[in-house]
Amino acid sequence: MVKRAAWLLVAWLGVVAPAGAALKPAEEAALDTLAKDAVSKGQTAGLVVAVGEVGKAPVVHAYGVANLEWQAATTVDTVFRVGSITKQFASACILLLAEQKKLTLDDKLSKYFPEFPRAAEVSIRQLLNHTSGVHSYPGRTEATIVRAGISVPDMVKHLGSLGYDFDPGTNWDYSNSNYFLIGAIIEKVSGQTLRDFARERLFQPLGLSQTAIDRNQDVVPHRATGYERDRAKPGTYVNAVYSDMSVPGGAGALRTTASDLIKWTEALHGGRVLNAASYKEMTTVAQVPGKNDVYYGLGLWLKPEQGHPLISHNGGIDGFESNLVYLPERKLTLVILTNTQNGTGELRARMLDALFGSAHE
């Protein structure tokens, strides 16, 4: 256990926010106060908050510590694992393959994995929008797998053994299994690993130089260490448990920086990743008979908040928690990255309150 650092570092992208920056002064001050409080109260060891607005200079702040053992400060270039934010990247990869006519969203899982139980009943679209019914992992049964790692074929076989929570297409439930299967389909159709396909088709063309499908063996400059709060001793942390990145795959294996996520979001919603038809697919809420409370598209949450449309996703993986939120009305992106699991649940809501509140001033 390492006691939380008594000091707080605030790093800037530039010495002061340039003219025409994404944030108004009042917004900047509000977000800064919330971020400082999160670190000073021991909710997270380190934190990066970034705001970008199309056509304006982004603002990126870094707080706290990226590695407690070395007392290494978090910086604007710190690399975090971001968990389920990965899903929108996997979704974009599938849609790019569909644009190339290499698959369709109505293809059945049986076309790619005929041995998977009930695969002829499940479409790619249902995997993408969480209406497949395939039971989610990880659970207690995956503890050994998470530590040891697993091959894609063996993981697909394992997921098939978990069964279904409902008949495909009849309900909605968030399932990581869906997006591991999406990653496996990408690999089968493209003939490349998900890591290589995403790098060649997304990361390199968009200049996302600090973004990758993570591997445990990678030596990554500026990588943050992941922690969990020691709930028995407030203000202290323990190292997060080990997770092999072969397990989350397309469901959650991404590593990246706040600046790269701003670039990605502006490219995705600015029409520089997908064609118009694919983007419409991605941002259309899943349709489930008899249900009107579904707010998920293809790798994106589409639930309005406080009367404002939002396009977002959060992520959580051992030692890390993240939020990526796009406000279409302002073409504004909010990124919150932390290296502490289950530490900042209210931070996103409070920061959005600050941004929404200023919109009425």
RASULUR-V80933 format. One record per residue. N is the residue number from 1. RES is the residue in one small letter. BURIAL is I if it has 9 or more other ideal C-beta (glycine too) atoms within 8 Angstrom, else O. D_CENTER is the distance of its C-alpha to the mean C-alpha in whole Angstrom. Layout:
n->N res->RES burial->BURIAL d_center->D_CENTER
n->N res->RES burial->BURIAL d_center->D_CENTER
This chain:
n->1 res->m burial->O d_center->28
n->2 res->v burial->O d_center->27
n->3 res->k burial->O d_center->28
n->4 res->r burial->I d_center->26
n->5 res->a burial->I d_center->27
n->6 res->a burial->O d_center->30
n->7 res->w burial->O d_center->29
n->8 res->l burial->I d_center->26
n->9 res->l burial->I d_center->25
n->10 res->v burial->I d_center->24
n->11 res->a burial->I d_center->23
n->12 res->w burial->I d_center->23
n->13 res->l burial->O d_center->22
n->14 res->g burial->O d_center->26
n->15 res->v burial->O d_center->29
n->16 res->v burial->O d_center->29
n->17 res->a burial->I d_center->26
n->18 res->p burial->O d_center->28
n->19 res->a burial->O d_center->30
n->20 res->g burial->O d_center->28
n->21 res->a burial->I d_center->25
n->22 res->a burial->I d_center->22
n->23 res->l burial->I d_center->23
n->24 res->k burial->O d_center->26
n->25 res->p burial->O d_center->28
n->26 res->a burial->O d_center->28
n->27 res->e burial->I d_center->24
n->28 res->e burial->I d_center->24
n->29 res->a burial->O d_center->26
n->30 res->a burial->I d_center->24
n->31 res->l burial->I d_center->21
n->32 res->d burial->I d_center->22
n->33 res->t burial->O d_center->24
n->34 res->l burial->I d_center->21
n->35 res->a burial->I d_center->20
n->36 res->k burial->I d_center->23
n->37 res->d burial->O d_center->24
n->38 res->a burial->I d_center->20
n->39 res->v burial->I d_center->21
n->40 res->s burial->O d_center->25
n->41 res->k burial->O d_center->25
n->42 res->g burial->I d_center->23
n->43 res->q burial->I d_center->20
n->44 res->t burial->I d_center->18
n->45 res->a burial->I d_center->19
n->46 res->g burial->I d_center->17
n->47 res->l burial->I d_center->15
n->48 res->v burial->I d_center->15
n->49 res->v burial->I d_center->15
n->50 res->a burial->I d_center->15
n->51 res->v burial->I d_center->16
n->52 res->g burial->I d_center->17
n->53 res->e burial->I d_center->19
n->54 res->v burial->O d_center->21
n->55 res->g burial->O d_center->24
n->56 res->k burial->I d_center->24
n->57 res->a burial->I d_center->23
n->58 res->p burial->I d_center->20
n->59 res->v burial->I d_center->20
n->60 res->v burial->I d_center->18
n->61 res->h burial->I d_center->19
n->62 res->a burial->I d_center->19
n->63 res->y burial->I d_center->20
n->64 res->g burial->I d_center->21
n->65 res->v burial->I d_center->21
n->66 res->a burial->I d_center->19
n->67 res->n burial->I d_center->21
n->68 res->l burial->I d_center->24
n->69 res->e burial->O d_center->26
n->70 res->w burial->O d_center->27
n->71 res->q burial->O d_center->26
n->72 res->a burial->O d_center->24
n->73 res->a burial->I d_center->23
n->74 res->t burial->I d_center->19
n->75 res->t burial->I d_center->20
n->76 res->v burial->I d_center->18
n->77 res->d burial->O d_center->17
n->78 res->t burial->I d_center->16
n->79 res->v burial->I d_center->13
n->80 res->f burial->I d_center->10
n->81 res->r burial->I d_center->8
n->82 res->v burial->I d_center->5
n->83 res->g burial->I d_center->5
n->84 res->s burial->I d_center->4
n->85 res->i burial->I d_center->1
n->86 res->t burial->I d_center->5
n->87 res->k burial->I d_center->6
n->88 res->q burial->I d_center->7
n->89 res->f burial->I d_center->9
n->90 res->a burial->I d_center->10
n->91 res->s burial->I d_center->12
n->92 res->a burial->I d_center->13
n->93 res->c burial->I d_center->15
n->94 res->i burial->I d_center->17
n->95 res->l burial->I d_center->18
n->96 res->l burial->I d_center->19
n->97 res->l burial->I d_center->21
n->98 res->a burial->I d_center->22
n->99 res->e burial->I d_center->23
n->100 res->q burial->O d_center->25
n->101 res->k burial->O d_center->27
n->102 res->k burial->O d_center->26
n->103 res->l burial->I d_center->25
n->104 res->t burial->O d_center->24
n->105 res->l burial->I d_center->22
n->106 res->d burial->O d_center->25
n->107 res->d burial->I d_center->26
n->108 res->k burial->I d_center->26
n->109 res->l burial->I d_center->24
n->110 res->s burial->I d_center->28
n->111 res->k burial->O d_center->28
n->112 res->y burial->I d_center->26
n->113 res->f burial->I d_center->26
n->114 res->p burial->O d_center->29
n->115 res->e burial->O d_center->30
n->116 res->f burial->I d_center->27
n->117 res->p burial->O d_center->28
n->118 res->r burial->O d_center->29
n->119 res->a burial->I d_center->27
n->120 res->a burial->O d_center->29
n->121 res->e burial->O d_center->28
n->122 res->v burial->I d_center->24
n->123 res->s burial->I d_center->23
n->124 res->i burial->I d_center->20
n->125 res->r burial->I d_center->19
n->126 res->q burial->I d_center->20
n->127 res->l burial->I d_center->17
n->128 res->l burial->I d_center->15
n->129 res->n burial->I d_center->15
n->130 res->h burial->I d_center->16
n->131 res->t burial->I d_center->20
n->132 res->s burial->I d_center->21
n->133 res->g burial->I d_center->22
n->134 res->v burial->I d_center->21
n->135 res->h burial->I d_center->20
n->136 res->s burial->I d_center->17
n->137 res->y burial->I d_center->17
n->138 res->p burial->O d_center->17
n->139 res->g burial->O d_center->20
n->140 res->r burial->O d_center->23
n->141 res->t burial->O d_center->24
n->142 res->e burial->I d_center->21
n->143 res->a burial->O d_center->22
n->144 res->t burial->O d_center->24
n->145 res->i burial->I d_center->22
n->146 res->v burial->I d_center->19
n->147 res->r burial->I d_center->21
n->148 res->a burial->O d_center->23
n->149 res->g burial->I d_center->21
n->150 res->i burial->I d_center->22
n->151 res->s burial->O d_center->22
n->152 res->v burial->I d_center->21
n->153 res->p burial->O d_center->24
n->154 res->d burial->O d_center->24
n->155 res->m burial->I d_center->21
n->156 res->v burial->I d_center->22
n->157 res->k burial->I d_center->25
n->158 res->h burial->I d_center->24
n->159 res->l burial->I d_center->21
n->160 res->g burial->I d_center->25
n->161 res->s burial->O d_center->26
n->162 res->l burial->I d_center->24
n->163 res->g burial->O d_center->26
n->164 res->y burial->I d_center->25
n->165 res->d burial->I d_center->24
n->166 res->f burial->O d_center->26
n->167 res->d burial->O d_center->27
n->168 res->p burial->I d_center->25
n->169 res->g burial->I d_center->25
n->170 res->t burial->I d_center->26
n->171 res->n burial->I d_center->24
n->172 res->w burial->I d_center->20
n->173 res->d burial->I d_center->18
n->174 res->y burial->O d_center->14
n->175 res->s burial->I d_center->14
n->176 res->n burial->I d_center->12
n->177 res->s burial->I d_center->15
n->178 res->n burial->I d_center->15
n->179 res->y burial->I d_center->12
n->180 res->f burial->I d_center->14
n->181 res->l burial->I d_center->17
n->182 res->i burial->I d_center->15
n->183 res->g burial->I d_center->15
n->184 res->a burial->I d_center->18
n->185 res->i burial->I d_center->20
n->186 res->i burial->I d_center->18
n->187 res->e burial->I d_center->20
n->188 res->k burial->I d_center->23
n->189 res->v burial->I d_center->24
n->190 res->s burial->I d_center->23
n->191 res->g burial->O d_center->25
n->192 res->q burial->O d_center->22
n->193 res->t burial->O d_center->19
n->194 res->l burial->I d_center->16
n->195 res->r burial->I d_center->15
n->196 res->d burial->O d_center->19
n->197 res->f burial->I d_center->18
n->198 res->a burial->I d_center->15
n->199 res->r burial->I d_center->16
n->200 res->e burial->I d_center->19
n->201 res->r burial->O d_center->18
n->202 res->l burial->I d_center->15
n->203 res->f burial->I d_center->15
n->204 res->q burial->O d_center->19
n->205 res->p burial->O d_center->20
n->206 res->l burial->I d_center->17
n->207 res->g burial->O d_center->18
n->208 res->l burial->I d_center->15
n->209 res->s burial->O d_center->17
n->210 res->q burial->I d_center->15
n->211 res->t burial->I d_center->12
n->212 res->a burial->I d_center->12
n->213 res->i burial->I d_center->12
n->214 res->d burial->I d_center->13
n->215 res->r burial->O d_center->16
n->216 res->n burial->O d_center->18
n->217 res->q burial->O d_center->21
n->218 res->d burial->O d_center->20
n->219 res->v burial->O d_center->21
n->220 res->v burial->O d_center->19
n->221 res->p burial->O d_center->20
n->222 res->h burial->I d_center->19
n->223 res->r burial->I d_center->16
n->224 res->a burial->I d_center->16
n->225 res->t burial->I d_center->17
n->226 res->g burial->I d_center->16
n->227 res->y burial->I d_center->18
n->228 res->e burial->I d_center->19
n->229 res->r burial->I d_center->21
n->230 res->d burial->I d_center->24
n->231 res->r burial->O d_center->25
n->232 res->a burial->O d_center->29
n->233 res->k burial->O d_center->29
n->234 res->p burial->O d_center->27
n->235 res->g burial->O d_center->26
n->236 res->t burial->I d_center->26
n->237 res->y burial->I d_center->23
n->238 res->v burial->I d_center->23
n->239 res->n burial->I d_center->21
n->240 res->a burial->I d_center->18
n->241 res->v burial->O d_center->19
n->242 res->y burial->O d_center->19
n->243 res->s burial->I d_center->16
n->244 res->d burial->I d_center->17
n->245 res->m burial->I d_center->14
n->246 res->s burial->I d_center->16
n->247 res->v burial->I d_center->15
n->248 res->p burial->I d_center->12
n->249 res->g burial->I d_center->12
n->250 res->g burial->I d_center->11
n->251 res->a burial->I d_center->9
n->252 res->g burial->I d_center->7
n->253 res->a burial->I d_center->9
n->254 res->l burial->I d_center->7
n->255 res->r burial->I d_center->9
n->256 res->t burial->I d_center->10
n->257 res->t burial->I d_center->11
n->258 res->a burial->I d_center->11
n->259 res->s burial->I d_center->14
n->260 res->d burial->I d_center->12
n->261 res->l burial->I d_center->9
n->262 res->i burial->I d_center->12
n->263 res->k burial->I d_center->14
n->264 res->w burial->I d_center->12
n->265 res->t burial->I d_center->12
n->266 res->e burial->I d_center->15
n->267 res->a burial->I d_center->16
n->268 res->l burial->I d_center->14
n->269 res->h burial->I d_center->16
n->270 res->g burial->O d_center->19
n->271 res->g burial->O d_center->20
n->272 res->r burial->O d_center->19
n->273 res->v burial->I d_center->17
n->274 res->l burial->I d_center->19
n->275 res->n burial->O d_center->22
n->276 res->a burial->O d_center->23
n->277 res->a burial->O d_center->23
n->278 res->s burial->I d_center->20
n->279 res->y burial->I d_center->18
n->280 res->k burial->O d_center->20
n->281 res->e burial->I d_center->19
n->282 res->m burial->I d_center->15
n->283 res->t burial->I d_center->16
n->284 res->t burial->O d_center->19
n->285 res->v burial->O d_center->18
n->286 res->a burial->I d_center->19
n->287 res->q burial->O d_center->23
n->288 res->v burial->I d_center->24
n->289 res->p burial->O d_center->28
n->290 res->g burial->O d_center->29
n->291 res->k burial->O d_center->26
n->292 res->n burial->O d_center->25
n->293 res->d burial->O d_center->22
n->294 res->v burial->I d_center->19
n->295 res->y burial->O d_center->17
n->296 res->y burial->I d_center->14
n->297 res->g burial->I d_center->14
n->298 res->l burial->I d_center->13
n->299 res->g burial->I d_center->9
n->300 res->l burial->I d_center->10
n->301 res->w burial->I d_center->11
n->302 res->l burial->I d_center->14
n->303 res->k burial->O d_center->16
n->304 res->p burial->O d_center->19
n->305 res->e burial->O d_center->19
n->306 res->q burial->O d_center->22
n->307 res->g burial->O d_center->24
n->308 res->h burial->I d_center->21
n->309 res->p burial->O d_center->19
n->310 res->l burial->I d_center->15
n->311 res->i burial->I d_center->12
n->312 res->s burial->I d_center->9
n->313 res->h burial->I d_center->6
n->314 res->n burial->I d_center->5
n->315 res->g burial->I d_center->5
n->316 res->g burial->I d_center->8
n->317 res->i burial->I d_center->10
n->318 res->d burial->I d_center->13
n->319 res->g burial->I d_center->14
n->320 res->f burial->I d_center->11
n->321 res->e burial->I d_center->9
n->322 res->s burial->I d_center->7
n->323 res->n burial->I d_center->7
n->324 res->l burial->I d_center->7
n->325 res->v burial->I d_center->10
n->326 res->y burial->I d_center->13
n->327 res->l burial->I d_center->16
n->328 res->p burial->I d_center->18
n->329 res->e burial->O d_center->22
n->330 res->r burial->O d_center->21
n->331 res->k burial->I d_center->19
n->332 res->l burial->I d_center->17
n->333 res->t burial->I d_center->14
n->334 res->l burial->I d_center->13
n->335 res->v burial->I d_center->10
n->336 res->i burial->I d_center->10
n->337 res->l burial->I d_center->10
n->338 res->t burial->I d_center->12
n->339 res->n burial->I d_center->14
n->340 res->t burial->I d_center->15
n->341 res->q burial->I d_center->14
n->342 res->n burial->O d_center->15
n->343 res->g burial->I d_center->16
n->344 res->t burial->I d_center->15
n->345 res->g burial->O d_center->15
n->346 res->e burial->O d_center->17
n->347 res->l burial->I d_center->16
n->348 res->r burial->I d_center->14
n->349 res->a burial->O d_center->17
n->350 res->r burial->I d_center->19
n->351 res->m burial->I d_center->18
n->352 res->l burial->I d_center->18
n->353 res->d burial->I d_center->21
n->354 res->a burial->I d_center->22
n->355 res->l burial->I d_center->21
n->356 res->f burial->I d_center->22
n->357 res->g burial->O d_center->26
n->358 res->s burial->I d_center->26
n->359 res->a burial->I d_center->26
n->360 res->h burial->O d_center->29
n->361 res->e burial->O d_center->31
